[in-house]
Amino acid sequence: MGAHQPGDVGPIGGQALIEGVMMRRGTCWGAAVRRLDGSIATTTRVLPARLAPWRRPPLVRGVVALGESVAVGTAALLWAARERGDDDHRPPTRAGLAVSFVVAIVLAVGLFGLAPAAAAKLLGLRRSLSFNAVEGAVRLSLLVAYLGLLSRSREIRRTFAYHGAEHMTIHAFEHRRPLVADEIERFDRRHPRCGTSFLMLVVLTSVAVHALIGTPSWPVLVASRILLLPVVAGIAYEAIRLAGRHQDSWYARVLAAPGTWLQTITTRQPDDDQMEVAVAALHATLAAEELGSADGPTTEAALA
């Protein structure tokens, strides 16, 4: 581990890949994937520093972090698909991923953004409290149902196990424990900075933000649910950042509780091989810091 200690340049986050893990701290990230021959491939990357001024202002940094997370996650997925070398599954192209991303955004905005509001509107609810409560309940139900359906896939369950390995390895690193399976498996597979927790906070935050709009007309309803997405994401990011920085406080536990519950769906207990891949991804991230230490300021938070 050398001189690297938790908190040196901010918390570590990341995401699970197909048979792999990506981790990121600040502008540095690394990834590891299990090849078909059983070996582990790793990569080390440093993000350009041109967005550094936008990574500091509250609310704005949440939108920037979300955009960067999508970009880094896409790059990591492309790299992992190439390195894995699965001849039965052609690695996705950048164009294919771009089309998939656009389709996913349209579906997400339509299904999770507009559909719940439309459902509340069609029910004829006129009180702001009941309108937003129903809208939030429908949005949360759709999210839980979607994740529950995903978890039925054997391949997705393996990915969720890598998600658990990522969290447990980060926990071990943050507690300064040796990064070996016997130590890592002592920790919770859930983490307060998880992207799943972020999604839950987006749902809860949207109820409070949309309550300020009341029960609007159809044009205002559609416009507000789209235009206020960056505001909702920014507030949710600040909340998850607060929960991550003060994990032992009572208010952090309250903030983290809904997302922690949802992570029981999106994480699985990993095996030793999966934890080994997560550790390799962490070491690759720390190696990236050696390359990027002179590239400027880093982000103050990351999604685990």
ChimeraX attribute file (.defattr): number of C-alpha atoms within 10 A of each C-alpha:
attribute: neighborCount
match mode: 1-to-1
recipient: residues
	/A:1	11
	/A:2	5
	/A:3	5
	/A:4	13
	/A:5	14
	/A:6	15
	/A:7	12
	/A:8	9
	/A:9	18
	/A:10	17
	/A:11	22
	/A:12	27
	/A:13	24
	/A:14	28
	/A:15	26
	/A:16	28
	/A:17	24
	/A:18	17
	/A:19	21
	/A:20	33
	/A:21	31
	/A:22	33
	/A:23	31
	/A:24	31
	/A:25	28
	/A:26	25
	/A:27	24
	/A:28	26
	/A:29	29
	/A:30	27
	/A:31	32
	/A:32	32
	/A:33	31
	/A:34	22
	/A:35	18
	/A:36	13
	/A:37	8
	/A:38	10
	/A:39	10
	/A:40	18
	/A:41	18
	/A:42	22
	/A:43	20
	/A:44	18
	/A:45	20
	/A:46	20
	/A:47	16
	/A:48	12
	/A:49	15
	/A:50	10
	/A:51	16
	/A:52	17
	/A:53	12
	/A:54	16
	/A:55	22
	/A:56	16
	/A:57	9
	/A:58	13
	/A:59	19
	/A:60	18
	/A:61	23
	/A:62	28
	/A:63	22
	/A:64	18
	/A:65	21
	/A:66	18
	/A:67	12
	/A:68	15
	/A:69	19
	/A:70	12
	/A:71	11
	/A:72	21
	/A:73	20
	/A:74	17
	/A:75	13
	/A:76	26
	/A:77	23
	/A:78	17
	/A:79	19
	/A:80	26
	/A:81	21
	/A:82	16
	/A:83	19
	/A:84	22
	/A:85	15
	/A:86	12
	/A:87	9
	/A:88	6
	/A:89	8
	/A:90	10
	/A:91	18
	/A:92	14
	/A:93	11
	/A:94	12
	/A:95	9
	/A:96	10
	/A:97	14
	/A:98	13
	/A:99	12
	/A:100	12
	/A:101	14
	/A:102	11
	/A:103	12
	/A:104	12
	/A:105	12
	/A:106	13
	/A:107	13
	/A:108	13
	/A:109	15
	/A:110	16
	/A:111	15
	/A:112	21
	/A:113	21
	/A:114	20
	/A:115	18
	/A:116	23
	/A:117	24
	/A:118	15
	/A:119	16
	/A:120	21
	/A:121	20
	/A:122	9
	/A:123	10
	/A:124	10
	/A:125	15
	/A:126	13
	/A:127	11
	/A:128	15
	/A:129	15
	/A:130	14
	/A:131	23
	/A:132	26
	/A:133	17
	/A:134	19
	/A:135	26
	/A:136	23
	/A:137	16
	/A:138	18
	/A:139	25
	/A:140	19
	/A:141	13
	/A:142	16
	/A:143	17
	/A:144	14
	/A:145	12
	/A:146	11
	/A:147	15
	/A:148	14
	/A:149	11
	/A:150	16
	/A:151	19
	/A:152	10
	/A:153	11
	/A:154	10
	/A:155	13
	/A:156	17
	/A:157	18
	/A:158	23
	/A:159	25
	/A:160	26
	/A:161	23
	/A:162	31
	/A:163	31
	/A:164	31
	/A:165	35
	/A:166	34
	/A:167	30
	/A:168	28
	/A:169	29
	/A:170	27
	/A:171	22
	/A:172	20
	/A:173	20
	/A:174	14
	/A:175	12
	/A:176	12
	/A:177	12
	/A:178	13
	/A:179	22
	/A:180	14
	/A:181	19
	/A:182	10
	/A:183	13
	/A:184	25
	/A:185	20
	/A:186	11
	/A:187	18
	/A:188	15
	/A:189	26
	/A:190	27
	/A:191	26
	/A:192	28
	/A:193	29
	/A:194	24
	/A:195	23
	/A:196	25
	/A:197	27
	/A:198	24
	/A:199	18
	/A:200	24
	/A:201	23
	/A:202	22
	/A:203	23
	/A:204	19
	/A:205	20
	/A:206	24
	/A:207	21
	/A:208	15
	/A:209	18
	/A:210	22
	/A:211	16
	/A:212	10
	/A:213	14
	/A:214	15
	/A:215	22
	/A:216	14
	/A:217	9
	/A:218	12
	/A:219	8
	/A:220	12
	/A:221	18
	/A:222	17
	/A:223	11
	/A:224	17
	/A:225	21
	/A:226	14
	/A:227	10
	/A:228	14
	/A:229	16
	/A:230	17
	/A:231	18
	/A:232	24
	/A:233	24
	/A:234	22
	/A:235	21
	/A:236	25
	/A:237	30
	/A:238	18
	/A:239	19
	/A:240	27
	/A:241	22
	/A:242	18
	/A:243	22
	/A:244	23
	/A:245	17
	/A:246	14
	/A:247	18
	/A:248	10
	/A:249	10
	/A:250	11
	/A:251	13
	/A:252	19
	/A:253	16
	/A:254	13
	/A:255	19
	/A:256	25
	/A:257	16
	/A:258	17
	/A:259	23
	/A:260	22
	/A:261	14
	/A:262	19
	/A:263	24
	/A:264	14
	/A:265	17
	/A:266	24
	/A:267	26
	/A:268	20
	/A:269	20
	/A:270	22
	/A:271	15
	/A:272	15
	/A:273	14
	/A:274	25
	/A:275	28
	/A:276	23
	/A:277	27
	/A:278	30
	/A:279	26
	/A:280	25
	/A:281	30
	/A:282	30
	/A:283	21
	/A:284	23
	/A:285	28
	/A:286	24
	/A:287	19
	/A:288	22
	/A:289	24
	/A:290	12
	/A:291	13
	/A:292	21
	/A:293	14
	/A:294	9
	/A:295	16
	/A:296	12
	/A:297	17
	/A:298	21
	/A:299	22
	/A:300	18
	/A:301	26
	/A:302	25
	/A:303	26
	/A:304	28
